[in-house]
Amino acid sequence: MNVFLGTSASSGIGIGKAFVVPETVKRVIPRKKIEESEHDQQWAHFEKSLVNVSTDISEKIAESKDNKIQNQLYETYFLMLNDPEFIKDLKKAFYSHSLNIEFVLDRQTAKYAKQLRSSGNDYLAERALDIYDIFGKVLDDMLDFHPFNIENVPNGVVIVATQLNPSDTIILSKRKIAGLALTEGGISSHVGILARNYGIPAVFALDNIASQIENGETVVVDGNNAEVFADPDNTSLENFQKKIDEEKAHRLMLEKFRNVEAQTKDGVKFHIYANIGTVEEAKLAVEEGADGIGLFRTEFLFMSETNGGRSSLFDEEEQFKAYKQVLQIMNGKPVTIRTLDAGGDKLINSPEIHINEEKNPLMGLRAIRLSLENPMQLKTQLRALYRASVFGNLKIMLPLITNVEQVKKTLEIAESVRNELVSEKIEFNPDVPIGIMVETAAAALTADCLAKVSAFFSIGTNDLTQYTIGVDRENASVAPLYDEFHLAVLRMIQNTISEAEKAGIEVSVCGEMASRKTSALVLAGMGIRNLSMSPTMICKIKELLSKYTIKELKSISSKQLNSL
């Protein structure tokens, strides 16, 4: 039996025969000098292939109408294909050079993908693969290149591959896939998201896995421990099957936690909220028994819609409809909506917001900095939020705050919006709380000052960890150093909690630490009573908290805080 260690992208255990996806034959992109007279003919060739691929994606949108996540992927691809900003930049680059269209398209795609990878945002970095995938299909059509067809994958197998392109993930809904074992892919990738949605165990970051497992070999994917086993003996197979049966029984048992309050063994209550990025995810949050929405990432809405060369969600009415829907779905439960957290990339194309390329986008013009540089965009978003506020229990949250002045400037804009709505006789709730995300050392260390101008705190542990210990978790060379239990990070969290308590304001955690078992226990012991996470983790965390007393949780966190 061979054992391979990777990174878990979806929990659970799956057993099946290996289907090894053949390595992609690299398309050869010719680089040829062309005459000026050839430009129009080559551009027409590109447009024809663009139409061909768009037609194919349109058919897939129709086929996947009953599968919301898959459907959303294809709609996003369709919008990417027809993004006027990308097409305009491509045409400008092509007509200003004497090189063939295939080469220029490949170069422009790589340029956009690089900007996304350097954005400092996991979700955006994963979208780089989407751009390569969809415009790669255009290149395939132009070059008459025919790669492996994912439809050849049979039922019940473990897919073993270097990577799956996002468009290949339709197979996950068409076949009963036992597991995924991939070399490439991230937790925020479409493959990872869909694997979790369909309950398919998945392990990624498996070095050269496709060349180490034979086609047809029995494979076990253990997403709980990030391990893959090839050719296990009968005793091991029996043990894995027993674990699968136990997991099924556990999932059924978790059902009882859906519609009950989260509380410890000694009756201390917690609020367990959901992190969402779309209106549809709000429905899932309700199904999973969320106490509300702790983080609605509005940037996903901005990224998924375009209209006539600009994001349609820059339009106040479109934003209003989306926020209203989520508030109505949650039916009076609190909904915390974060203002636009974008920057350092060109995924959001709009005349209102111009984002320059930056050497270090993680430290650049992003989040609240970008919004304050574009006050009309922020004003539009706040108008939509205030208008929607009458349909539920709204809270507004500001991302990447580093000083009091940023909060004050935003509050001034919010006041001007309220005055406008009053003069226009538009109904809204004037008392919507406006709080901040604590995700930098600057915010954590000046929490006492920020508490005076903030209605609540929400700790974003992902960025707080990254900024505090100076580790880029996307960089494989230093990824092992990324440690949420680093004493500096825990002290930042502790100081934020302490200052929030002194000021009498609520504090929650909406980063990954909130949904991981060990870290959720530490946070609870430190005094956090509001945790926000992926909807699918809500019942698991409710069950976890029910096993401990507050005294036991305090003991767990004390050991972490006093460790060296």
Helices and strands as residue ranges (DSSP letters): E 2-5, E 7-10, E 13-20, G 36-38, H 39-63, H 68-81, H 84-95, H 101-117, H 122-143, G 150-152, E 158-161, G 166-170, H 171-174, E 179-182, H 190-198, E 202-204, G 209-211, E 218-222, E 227-230, H 234-254, G 255-257, E 262-263, E 269-276, H 279-287, E 293-297, H 299-304, G 312-314, H 316-330, E 334-338, G 361-363, H 367-373, H 375-388, G 389-391, E 393-398, H 404-423, E 434-438, H 441-445, H 447-450, E 456-459, H 461-469, G 479-481, H 487-503, E 506-509, G 512-514, H 517-526, E 530-533, G 535-537, H 538-545, H 550-561
